[in-house]
Amino acid sequence: MLATASDGGREETVTVRRSESADAQEIHGLVSPSARAVFGRVNVIQLLEKANLAVTLTNEKGDILAHASFFDHPVGDLVDQTQWEAFLQQHFSAGQCKLLRLCLCFRVEDHDDLLPLLDEQTNLPSVVDRPFLLASLIEAEDEEHHAAVCEGIAFMAEQLLWVEHVGVPVFLSTYVYVCCPCVCQDQDLCVITVPSLCPEFPLLQNFIRVPSGPTSSLGRELYVFHRDGLRSVILLTEQGLQVKCTLLVFSSVESWKFDVFLFGLLAPQDAGALQAFVALVDAAVVGVVIIRDEQDIEYIRAHYNIENFIYFSHHRYDEHAQILHFVLKPSFLHFSKHLFKEVLRLAHKSCLYLRIYPPYHSQEVSNSCVHHLDYVLNCAVPVRPRRQIIYPLEELGINAPSRRLTEDQAPFALSLVSRKLTMETKVTINARIVVVGASDTGLAFLEMLCFCPHLRFNNLTLISTHGFPGDCDLEDIGFLSTSHAYGSRDLAQIPVRSFIGVVTGKLLGIRRKSKYILLSSGEKVLYDHLILCTGLQYRVPCPTGVDLSQPVTNSQLHSTHSRYTGPVPSNLFTLNDLHDCTAARRWLCANFLELEENAIVYGNNIDVYTTVETLLSLGIRGSRINLVLPPPEPGVCSFTDSSVEKAAVMAMENAKVRIHRNCVLAQFNNGKQADALTSASFTTDAEPLHLQCGVFINLSNKGVDYDAFNSFNKSFLAFDGRLVINSSFNTSDSSIWAAGPVTKFSRSYYTDEWTHANFNSKEVGGGLASTLLALFDPTVEPAEAPPPEANRLIPLYKQAKIEGGTLPGGYHYLHVSKPVKLTSSLLVLLRVNLQDTGVVTGRAEGGNYFCLHLDCYELVEELTCLSLKPLPVSNYLSLYMKHQQLLGQLLSRYHQGLICDLYSFFTQSCCLAVFHDRFSDFEQELQQITRLKVGALLLTSYIALVYARQEAELCRFACTVQPAVH
């Protein structure tokens, strides 16, 4: 933003920004008839799409004053874009073009001029607290300390520390004050270390950042620059074209060479047209890029939101290409963006796509070599996957979409490089953000940060007990219910794994003063911002230990919450994640299926039902399974719809599964220690229950993990049954944030009945990310301070709570509901209302049960599905908060008896539009248009009424002042 004066002397504040697609209409209005006569008709949208850089000048009112678009080749049919340099040399005098060279001088007298520059470009404590530091650095110049001044351009001062590394002399700069990549004349490498919280100033954008491991104890960021950064590069295409680029690259290292022809072996046999580009320095190969025409661009368009970044209709099909291989010597990685820009020009392409497949896919599927991936991702933007309609292909017949769009391809994360993106610089954030817990909340937090197209987080770390959950394809492992937030396919389609470092371990301690955490592996992980999203876990139950030789009932027990501290038997499994379920499944297949011993499933929630179904599906007879249900907690139930519970219980009874209710664990192995369980005893409302046990599956005693609790407690974080936070996710430490079911709001909010556990965990994680982004994103304007009374309000979330799974009997179950705090009385009321006011078809026992519940505004606020056929979950999730009129006048047709089966009704073509991922956007646009029309109608009516009243007043006034007639 700057102030300028017009020809008339009037001052006006103008802003220069990047052009947006919404500017097209105003830009088109700036094209004068004289310009149109010279250049012809100008397609503004085409300019904005294909330009490498497009900038717009606006005034304070937002009106566009001027626009400029810049290309890396002449526009139009004057010359082919790959041949313009030869054309320029042939027809114009280009021999006088020279590179800019800077002259350095060394003067102590410049101190007063340089000090404001430092104040503007750095906030380092060494400068703020020591005002004479700059003068002392300049005066201390000697053979190992240098100061350089570029008049009107830049300043640089180094305190040099000599080290020897593989025979190459380098120096470490402990003080660097910014602006141009100048290197001392007799050194090879400039090495800079900066604090992790220091913003990346322009100088560092020409350096190579050396990534550190998540467990590094350095605590600073390392950047390297080589003195040979001004050498020219020859870029060879597959046709033998040589194009000289003025790129800043490093000299080659003889010991690091590769043969470009080896990449021909990696090319897929069924590939389309391949194009190869080789980067040379002094005739030595330093890099290679191989692309091919994108054969599945319609599939990509249908499954990924590429239209968030490009106008698809302004790009020809042959302008889309896929990056197959990218290899560049580490010394040149910070110029990857320039290489991509040249590849786009030489290949006549406008968009490049990079597919990143999960590690469990074979090399035949992910046939690609990209090195280094983080620098390629820094040049690209991550593209979100689109929610897909699950089409009833047989019912649609010839009206079904193309098979190329609906085919089931291997999932991948997609990144995009386009012409205009090659000139956009991302904001680099080196702050160390450590997330503890791979829960839905933690993954949603990481997802939102990774999908910020203009930000680049270099130090995202996930601490997880069993690693990243998307590293293995375990979609159908069974045992636990699902929230349908992150399945294996979902995790494969988001780029989180490529942007983060994963440390396998369990949280054991937090050192707030030193800002690091201790893990069970003995490692330390430094942090600037610690995000606690550990969730709640099933914990090993602690037997009450009562003497069962005497008659004891549950009513005689004292309520205790003891922790089990003994050795965990080898056949006792507490299931909390896919790793636990996989281990249990393998053990059962190897040690239990062929035996005649019994299994005990202990708990009282939906997970015990899905676990029983998994055991039955493994071939274990129902008579060998004991489902032991402890007394339910107040306001907690497995199913809000009693019809579902009855159907599941009936299916277990038909399979001869033995169900024991209101049982409290009393003893393992009759109170004796053993490596494996052989029996378990329980107290009931009557006689004690003794069961033989070959395997014990525990799904009870859910709460905060004991090690996590000890970490919170010993670090003096406020804990009140849950980790205490405020409405902005802050704990009692401003550097430690928390979200998800592990938390509760401070008692000062007087809302003990509401916690994050009542809401959609994925939405909560996104809310936490939005709060943290306000600290880093320069495009986010600082929010106004809320009024004091707003500080006592907790945030409310709107997305649905979702749970599902496969229940005994092979029933596929899905329940979607609005966030609500269940109490015993409300639970009874809900079960009655679902049957009385819901839209219900089918029977739960028949496997065709579908129940919709509408609120007072006739919006779908709850749905329950129980079917013997697989459910199109993605479609049904779209029904939440849709008005019944959008669903084909659902309510009136139901009362007329025209809807007998909701499953069939929602496969009709008239309902498919509601399932589209952009239907909500369409709905909002209609609402805006309606509001505008209604507003205009009301305004017109109001104006007419005002005029009518004014005319009436004028008539009345005229009558009162009319002179008498003589």
Secondary structure as GFF3:
##gff-version 3
##sequence-region A 1 966
A	DSSP	beta_strand	2	5	.	.	.	ID=ss1
A	DSSP	beta_strand	11	18	.	.	.	ID=ss2
A	DSSP	three_ten_helix	21	23	.	.	.	ID=ss3
A	DSSP	alpha_helix	24	30	.	.	.	ID=ss4
A	DSSP	alpha_helix	33	39	.	.	.	ID=ss5
A	DSSP	alpha_helix	44	50	.	.	.	ID=ss6
A	DSSP	beta_strand	53	59	.	.	.	ID=ss7
A	DSSP	beta_strand	64	70	.	.	.	ID=ss8
A	DSSP	alpha_helix	84	91	.	.	.	ID=ss9
A	DSSP	three_ten_helix	108	110	.	.	.	ID=ss10
A	DSSP	alpha_helix	111	121	.	.	.	ID=ss11
A	DSSP	alpha_helix	125	128	.	.	.	ID=ss12
A	DSSP	alpha_helix	133	139	.	.	.	ID=ss13
A	DSSP	beta_strand	145	150	.	.	.	ID=ss14
A	DSSP	beta_strand	154	165	.	.	.	ID=ss15
A	DSSP	beta_strand	168	173	.	.	.	ID=ss16
A	DSSP	beta_strand	189	195	.	.	.	ID=ss17
A	DSSP	three_ten_helix	202	206	.	.	.	ID=ss18
A	DSSP	beta_strand	208	210	.	.	.	ID=ss19
A	DSSP	beta_strand	220	226	.	.	.	ID=ss20
A	DSSP	beta_strand	231	237	.	.	.	ID=ss21
A	DSSP	beta_strand	242	249	.	.	.	ID=ss22
A	DSSP	three_ten_helix	260	266	.	.	.	ID=ss23
A	DSSP	beta_strand	274	281	.	.	.	ID=ss24
A	DSSP	beta_strand	284	293	.	.	.	ID=ss25
A	DSSP	alpha_helix	297	303	.	.	.	ID=ss26
A	DSSP	three_ten_helix	306	308	.	.	.	ID=ss27
A	DSSP	three_ten_helix	312	314	.	.	.	ID=ss28
A	DSSP	three_ten_helix	317	319	.	.	.	ID=ss29
A	DSSP	beta_strand	320	328	.	.	.	ID=ss30
A	DSSP	three_ten_helix	330	335	.	.	.	ID=ss31
A	DSSP	alpha_helix	336	346	.	.	.	ID=ss32
A	DSSP	beta_strand	351	356	.	.	.	ID=ss33
A	DSSP	beta_strand	369	371	.	.	.	ID=ss34
A	DSSP	alpha_helix	373	379	.	.	.	ID=ss35
A	DSSP	beta_strand	381	383	.	.	.	ID=ss36
A	DSSP	alpha_helix	393	396	.	.	.	ID=ss37
A	DSSP	three_ten_helix	397	399	.	.	.	ID=ss38
A	DSSP	alpha_helix	403	406	.	.	.	ID=ss39
A	DSSP	beta_strand	413	418	.	.	.	ID=ss40
A	DSSP	three_ten_helix	420	423	.	.	.	ID=ss41
A	DSSP	beta_strand	427	429	.	.	.	ID=ss42
A	DSSP	beta_strand	433	436	.	.	.	ID=ss43
A	DSSP	alpha_helix	440	450	.	.	.	ID=ss44
A	DSSP	beta_strand	455	457	.	.	.	ID=ss45
A	DSSP	beta_strand	460	464	.	.	.	ID=ss46
A	DSSP	three_ten_helix	469	471	.	.	.	ID=ss47
A	DSSP	alpha_helix	488	493	.	.	.	ID=ss48
A	DSSP	alpha_helix	496	499	.	.	.	ID=ss49
A	DSSP	beta_strand	500	504	.	.	.	ID=ss50
A	DSSP	beta_strand	507	511	.	.	.	ID=ss51
A	DSSP	beta_strand	516	519	.	.	.	ID=ss52
A	DSSP	beta_strand	524	526	.	.	.	ID=ss53
A	DSSP	beta_strand	529	532	.	.	.	ID=ss54
A	DSSP	beta_strand	537	538	.	.	.	ID=ss55
A	DSSP	three_ten_helix	554	556	.	.	.	ID=ss56
A	DSSP	beta_strand	572	574	.	.	.	ID=ss57
A	DSSP	alpha_helix	578	591	.	.	.	ID=ss58
A	DSSP	beta_strand	599	602	.	.	.	ID=ss59
A	DSSP	alpha_helix	606	617	.	.	.	ID=ss60
A	DSSP	three_ten_helix	622	624	.	.	.	ID=ss61
A	DSSP	beta_strand	625	629	.	.	.	ID=ss62
A	DSSP	alpha_helix	642	654	.	.	.	ID=ss63
A	DSSP	beta_strand	658	661	.	.	.	ID=ss64
A	DSSP	beta_strand	664	668	.	.	.	ID=ss65
A	DSSP	three_ten_helix	669	671	.	.	.	ID=ss66
A	DSSP	beta_strand	679	683	.	.	.	ID=ss67
A	DSSP	beta_strand	689	692	.	.	.	ID=ss68
A	DSSP	beta_strand	695	698	.	.	.	ID=ss69
A	DSSP	beta_strand	702	703	.	.	.	ID=ss70
A	DSSP	alpha_helix	706	714	.	.	.	ID=ss71
A	DSSP	beta_strand	723	725	.	.	.	ID=ss72
A	DSSP	beta_strand	736	738	.	.	.	ID=ss73
A	DSSP	beta_strand	743	745	.	.	.	ID=ss74
A	DSSP	three_ten_helix	747	749	.	.	.	ID=ss75
A	DSSP	three_ten_helix	756	758	.	.	.	ID=ss76
A	DSSP	alpha_helix	761	776	.	.	.	ID=ss77
A	DSSP	three_ten_helix	788	792	.	.	.	ID=ss78
A	DSSP	beta_strand	801	807	.	.	.	ID=ss79
A	DSSP	beta_strand	811	817	.	.	.	ID=ss80
A	DSSP	alpha_helix	824	837	.	.	.	ID=ss81
A	DSSP	beta_strand	839	841	.	.	.	ID=ss82
A	DSSP	beta_strand	848	854	.	.	.	ID=ss83
A	DSSP	beta_strand	860	867	.	.	.	ID=ss84
A	DSSP	alpha_helix	873	877	.	.	.	ID=ss85
A	DSSP	three_ten_helix	884	887	.	.	.	ID=ss86
A	DSSP	alpha_helix	890	895	.	.	.	ID=ss87
A	DSSP	alpha_helix	902	905	.	.	.	ID=ss88
A	DSSP	alpha_helix	909	912	.	.	.	ID=ss89
A	DSSP	three_ten_helix	913	915	.	.	.	ID=ss90
A	DSSP	alpha_helix	919	961	.	.	.	ID=ss91
###
